[in-house]
Amino acid sequence: MAISETPPSPPHSPPPTAPCPLCSALRAKERAAAARGNHSLATDCRVLIARHPHTTPGAAQ
């Protein structure tokens, strides 16, 4: 088994469901972290975005 010199890039975060200042800030932080190669921080940002509650009409709470 060959060892890769560069770890694969983590998947990008899902598209926003609604305009949200917190999610926008986390996406900017995610992009900056990924650009620096800090995939752990980029992943943390994606988790926070996914867990951030958004109220949408008709959605089950």
TORKOL-4160 file (C-alpha; in steps of 0.2 Angstrom, whole numbers, padded with zeros to 4 digits, m for minus):
61
<pt num="1" X="0000" Y="0000" Z="0000"/>
<pt num="2" X="0007" Y="0017" Z="m0005"/>
<pt num="3" X="0008" Y="0031" Z="0007"/>
<pt num="4" X="0001" Y="0047" Z="0000"/>
<pt num="5" X="0011" Y="0063" Z="0004"/>
<pt num="6" X="m0004" Y="0074" Z="0004"/>
<pt num="7" X="m0020" Y="0069" Z="0013"/>
<pt num="8" X="m0035" Y="0071" Z="0003"/>
<pt num="9" X="m0045" Y="0087" Z="0005"/>
<pt num="10" X="m0061" Y="0085" Z="0016"/>
<pt num="11" X="m0077" Y="0087" Z="0007"/>
<pt num="12" X="m0084" Y="0105" Z="0006"/>
<pt num="13" X="m0098" Y="0110" Z="0017"/>
<pt num="14" X="m0116" Y="0109" Z="0011"/>
<pt num="15" X="m0124" Y="0125" Z="0003"/>
<pt num="16" X="m0132" Y="0137" Z="0015"/>
<pt num="17" X="m0151" Y="0134" Z="0017"/>
<pt num="18" X="m0154" Y="0153" Z="0021"/>
<pt num="19" X="m0143" Y="0169" Z="0023"/>
<pt num="20" X="m0136" Y="0167" Z="0040"/>
<pt num="21" X="m0122" Y="0179" Z="0047"/>
<pt num="22" X="m0115" Y="0165" Z="0058"/>
<pt num="23" X="m0114" Y="0152" Z="0045"/>
<pt num="24" X="m0106" Y="0165" Z="0033"/>
<pt num="25" X="m0093" Y="0168" Z="0046"/>
<pt num="26" X="m0090" Y="0149" Z="0049"/>
<pt num="27" X="m0089" Y="0146" Z="0030"/>
<pt num="28" X="m0075" Y="0160" Z="0028"/>
<pt num="29" X="m0066" Y="0152" Z="0043"/>
<pt num="30" X="m0068" Y="0135" Z="0035"/>
<pt num="31" X="m0061" Y="0141" Z="0018"/>
<pt num="32" X="m0046" Y="0150" Z="0026"/>
<pt num="33" X="m0042" Y="0135" Z="0037"/>
<pt num="34" X="m0043" Y="0123" Z="0022"/>
<pt num="35" X="m0031" Y="0135" Z="0012"/>
<pt num="36" X="m0019" Y="0134" Z="0026"/>
<pt num="37" X="m0020" Y="0115" Z="0026"/>
<pt num="38" X="m0029" Y="0115" Z="0043"/>
<pt num="39" X="m0042" Y="0101" Z="0038"/>
<pt num="40" X="m0046" Y="0098" Z="0057"/>
<pt num="41" X="m0052" Y="0116" Z="0059"/>
<pt num="42" X="m0061" Y="0116" Z="0042"/>
<pt num="43" X="m0070" Y="0100" Z="0048"/>
<pt num="44" X="m0075" Y="0108" Z="0064"/>
<pt num="45" X="m0082" Y="0123" Z="0055"/>
<pt num="46" X="m0092" Y="0111" Z="0044"/>
<pt num="47" X="m0099" Y="0102" Z="0059"/>
<pt num="48" X="m0104" Y="0118" Z="0067"/>
<pt num="49" X="m0113" Y="0124" Z="0051"/>
<pt num="50" X="m0122" Y="0107" Z="0050"/>
<pt num="51" X="m0128" Y="0109" Z="0069"/>
<pt num="52" X="m0133" Y="0127" Z="0068"/>
<pt num="53" X="m0152" Y="0127" Z="0069"/>
<pt num="54" X="m0161" Y="0137" Z="0056"/>
<pt num="55" X="m0180" Y="0140" Z="0057"/>
<pt num="56" X="m0188" Y="0136" Z="0041"/>
<pt num="57" X="m0207" Y="0137" Z="0038"/>
<pt num="58" X="m0215" Y="0120" Z="0039"/>
<pt num="59" X="m0200" Y="0111" Z="0045"/>
<pt num="60" X="m0202" Y="0099" Z="0060"/>
<pt num="61" X="m0193" Y="0105" Z="0075"/>
